[in-house]
Amino acid sequence: MSKILKVILLIERSRAFDRELFQGIVQYSNIHGSWLFYIEPEVYRKSKEQTYRWIKGLNADGIIAHIGDADIVKMIVKLRLPSIIRGIEKPTLKALSIVTD
């Protein structure tokens, strides 16, 4: 039996693109292995501190995010989890370069 991967999804689901992204991720996981998804509760989106504590407390295997908030991106980098981040601004990319392993 293979390990179930715990993946945090930080994806806004109110836009059509993000809903399609979400569906694609779920389809991929159905084909390539067992993934357990964590979706950020709406209440946490109001506080970056709550978001960080929520992410850290899950002991997840990775994060997939479609966000534009540089502070959240820096939090993700600080956790050193395998991450896929889309929709970030160019100045934030510099912070991501520190995670290369």
N, C-alpha and C positions, 0 to 999 in steps of 0.2 A: 504494500500500500504506500503510495507516495504522500509526501507531506502536503498539507493544505497550506498554501501561501496566504498570508494576511496582507491585504493591500488596501491602503487608504486612498479614497478618491476625493479630491478637492476639485470638484467640477460643478459649476453653476448649471442647474438643470432647467432653468426657465427659458433658455435660448435654444433654438432648433439645432444649431451646430453642436452645442454641448450635449444635447440629448442623443444625437447621432454618434458622437464620440463615446458617450457612455455605453450605448448599445454595441458599438464595435468592440469595446473593451470586454464586455460581457461575452460576446460571441467568441472572441479570441480565447478567453479563459475556458470556455466550454470545450474548445477544440484541443487546447494545449495543457490542460491540467486543472486541478482543483484550486480555486481561489475563493477566499472569503473576503467580501468587500465591506469596508467601513465607510459610511457616508457621513460627513460632518453634519451634526444636528443644526438646524437653522438658528437656534439660540446662540450658538458659539460664534457665528459669523459677525456678531457685533463686537467681539472682544478678541484681539490677537493673542492676549495672554491665555484666555480660555482655549483657543484653538491650539496653541502650543502645548498646553497641559493635556488636552484631549489626545493629540497625536502622540506625545511622549508616553502616555499611560497605556496605549494600545499594544505596545511591543510588536509593532507590525514588521513585515518583511520588506515593504516598499511603499512608495507613494506615487500616484499619478495625479498631476494637477494641471488645470487650465486656469491660471490666475495672472493678474497683472500687478499684484501688490508686492513690492520689493521686500517689505518687512517679512511677509509670510515666506517668500522664497529664501530669505536669509535664515529663518527659523528651520526650514526644511534642510538646508545645507548644514546647519549646526548639528542636526540630529545624525548626520552621516548615514542616512538610509539610502539604498538604491532608489533613484527618483527619475521620473520623466516629468518635465515641466514645460508647458507650452503657453505661449501668450504673454511672455514676460518682456519687459522693455530692455533695450540694448545695454544700458549701464549695469543692469543686474547680472548680465552674463558673466562679468568679471568675477563675481562672488562664486559662481558655480564652478569655475575652473579649479578651485582648491580641492574638489572632490574628484580624484582621478583614479582611485583604486577600485 
